[in-house]
Amino acid sequence: MQTISIRQAIEEINKFKGWLYLGPRPWTLGSQGFFYSANLDLSPVDEKKIRDGFEAQGWKSTLSKEDIEDVIENTKDQIEDPSIDQLFEAFNFFYENDAYIEW
């Protein structure tokens, strides 16, 4: 598993797929995580064991690649050239509220 920062996840979202797993909060732009996509060749039970293993190690499933793309797009619709800090704030807001931030 290759770890990346939240900054990389936001700035380079098109390179990834699956769900972003992160460590415990509070998060910063430098917080490390990784993307994981389900292995469809595994049984649902075996796949769940993998995800449970991540959680047992302190990783938490946060947002999917598609969710992050939507958060970025929504923020750019409201702010012409959002900063990475604004995109990170929108990411956190969406994670906490399952809704887009209104700027």
URPEQUI-V943258 format. One record per residue. RES is the residue in one letter. PHI is phi in whole degrees, 0 to 359 (999 if undefined). D_FIRST is the distance of its C-alpha to the first C-alpha in whole Angstrom. Layout:
res=RES phi=PHI d_first=D_FIRST
res=RES phi=PHI d_first=D_FIRST
//
This chain:
res=M phi=999 d_first=0
res=Q phi=266 d_first=4
res=T phi=272 d_first=6
res=I phi=221 d_first=10
res=S phi=272 d_first=13
res=I phi=300 d_first=15
res=R phi=305 d_first=18
res=Q phi=297 d_first=15
res=A phi=300 d_first=14
res=I phi=283 d_first=18
res=E phi=288 d_first=19
res=E phi=236 d_first=17
res=I phi=304 d_first=17
res=N phi=292 d_first=18
res=K phi=275 d_first=15
res=F phi=242 d_first=12
res=K phi=210 d_first=13
res=G phi=96 d_first=13
res=W phi=250 d_first=13
res=L phi=274 d_first=12
res=Y phi=259 d_first=11
res=L phi=229 d_first=13
res=G phi=283 d_first=14
res=P phi=297 d_first=18
res=R phi=280 d_first=20
res=P phi=281 d_first=22
res=W phi=261 d_first=20
res=T phi=234 d_first=20
res=L phi=298 d_first=19
res=G phi=270 d_first=17
res=S phi=302 d_first=15
res=Q phi=266 d_first=12
res=G phi=198 d_first=9
res=F phi=204 d_first=7
res=F phi=264 d_first=8
res=Y phi=226 d_first=8
res=S phi=248 d_first=11
res=A phi=301 d_first=13
res=N phi=269 d_first=14
res=L phi=288 d_first=18
res=D phi=279 d_first=18
res=L phi=270 d_first=18
res=S phi=290 d_first=20
res=P phi=305 d_first=20
res=V phi=294 d_first=21
res=D phi=293 d_first=18
res=E phi=297 d_first=16
res=K phi=296 d_first=17
res=K phi=299 d_first=16
res=I phi=297 d_first=12
res=R phi=296 d_first=13
res=D phi=297 d_first=15
res=G phi=297 d_first=13
res=F phi=300 d_first=11
res=E phi=295 d_first=14
res=A phi=296 d_first=16
res=Q phi=273 d_first=13
res=G phi=98 d_first=15
res=W phi=274 d_first=12
res=K phi=234 d_first=15
res=S phi=291 d_first=14
res=T phi=247 d_first=16
res=L phi=238 d_first=17
res=S phi=280 d_first=17
res=K phi=307 d_first=16
res=E phi=295 d_first=20
res=D phi=298 d_first=21
res=I phi=297 d_first=20
res=E phi=301 d_first=22
res=D phi=295 d_first=25
res=V phi=297 d_first=25
res=I phi=297 d_first=25
res=E phi=298 d_first=27
res=N phi=297 d_first=29
res=T phi=295 d_first=29
res=K phi=293 d_first=30
res=D phi=292 d_first=33
res=Q phi=263 d_first=35
res=I phi=234 d_first=34
res=E phi=304 d_first=35
res=D phi=224 d_first=32
res=P phi=293 d_first=30
res=S phi=282 d_first=28
res=I phi=298 d_first=25
res=D phi=294 d_first=26
res=Q phi=293 d_first=28
res=L phi=295 d_first=25
res=F phi=293 d_first=23
res=E phi=298 d_first=26
res=A phi=295 d_first=26
res=F phi=301 d_first=22
res=N phi=298 d_first=23
res=F phi=299 d_first=27
res=F phi=296 d_first=25
res=Y phi=299 d_first=23
res=E phi=284 d_first=26
res=N phi=242 d_first=28
res=D phi=52 d_first=27
res=A phi=207 d_first=29
res=Y phi=278 d_first=30
res=I phi=285 d_first=31
res=E phi=256 d_first=35
res=W phi=271 d_first=35
//
